[in-house]
Amino acid sequence: GESEIVPGAITAEEMAGKPAAPIGENEPDEVLEAGDLFNPRAIMKYVSMWIIGPSVSTILAYGFFRLVPGIA
């Protein structure tokens, strides 16, 4: 049969036996800051692939169609 879905069931399972932290209390775990989430190396990687990928495919396609003119 079908089981009934209870709102908050997942939260209830995760928090079972643990008291809720009082409002305004500091976070128990280390919280990430904006500087931790920003990676300039990743941005350079994505921007370079955004430019290099289409450029290389265009050059290869041009070379292929110049070498094999009967296909196009």
Backbone torsions as a table, in degrees:
resi	resn	phi	psi	omega
1	GLY	NA	-178.9	179.9
2	GLU	-89.9	140.4	175.6
3	SER	-99.5	148.3	-177.3
4	GLU	-77.7	135.8	177.3
5	ILE	-90.2	124.0	-177.8
6	VAL	-106.3	126.0	177.2
7	PRO	-59.8	134.4	178.5
8	GLY	83.3	9.7	-177.3
9	ALA	-64.3	-41.3	-179.0
10	ILE	-66.1	-44.9	178.7
11	THR	-62.4	-40.0	-179.4
12	ALA	-63.6	-38.9	179.3
13	GLU	-68.0	-42.1	-177.5
14	GLU	-69.5	-34.1	-174.7
15	MET	-96.8	6.7	-176.2
16	ALA	-59.2	124.9	177.0
17	GLY	82.0	-2.1	-179.5
18	LYS	-111.0	128.5	177.5
19	PRO	-74.3	148.6	177.9
20	ALA	-73.7	143.4	178.3
21	ALA	-71.0	140.2	177.9
22	PRO	-62.6	151.0	179.7
23	ILE	-64.2	134.5	178.5
24	GLY	91.0	-5.8	179.1
25	GLU	-75.3	148.0	178.8
26	ASN	-63.7	152.3	178.6
27	GLU	-66.5	136.3	179.6
28	PRO	-72.2	-31.9	-179.8
29	ASP	-98.6	161.5	177.9
30	GLU	-68.9	130.0	-178.5
31	VAL	-100.5	134.4	179.5
32	LEU	-71.0	145.5	175.7
33	GLU	-104.9	170.9	-177.4
34	ALA	-59.4	-37.8	179.4
35	GLY	-63.6	-30.0	178.8
36	ASP	-73.1	-24.5	-176.5
37	LEU	-90.1	-13.0	-176.6
38	PHE	-98.7	125.2	179.1
39	ASN	-126.1	101.2	-177.6
40	PRO	-62.3	-29.3	179.5
41	ARG	-65.6	-38.7	178.6
42	ALA	-65.8	-38.9	178.8
43	ILE	-63.9	-43.6	178.2
44	MET	-62.0	-38.8	180.0
45	LYS	-63.4	-46.9	-177.9
46	TYR	-69.0	-40.8	179.6
47	VAL	-66.7	-41.9	179.8
48	SER	-65.7	-40.1	177.5
49	MET	-68.2	-31.2	177.6
50	TRP	-64.8	-33.5	179.9
51	ILE	-91.0	-46.1	-174.4
52	ILE	-69.4	-42.2	-176.7
53	GLY	-57.2	-57.6	179.0
54	PRO	-64.2	-33.4	179.5
55	SER	-64.6	-46.4	-180.0
56	VAL	-64.6	-42.3	-179.6
57	SER	-65.7	-35.6	177.3
58	THR	-66.1	-44.2	179.6
59	ILE	-64.3	-43.1	179.2
60	LEU	-65.5	-40.9	178.2
61	ALA	-64.8	-42.7	178.6
62	TYR	-60.9	-45.9	178.7
63	GLY	-61.8	-41.2	179.5
64	PHE	-63.0	-47.5	-177.8
65	PHE	-71.0	-23.2	173.8
66	ARG	-73.7	-37.4	-179.5
67	LEU	-77.7	-31.3	-178.3
68	VAL	-122.3	78.2	-172.7
69	PRO	-71.8	-19.5	-175.4
70	GLY	-75.2	-13.1	-175.5
71	ILE	-80.4	-41.0	-174.8
72	ALA	-76.8	NA	NA
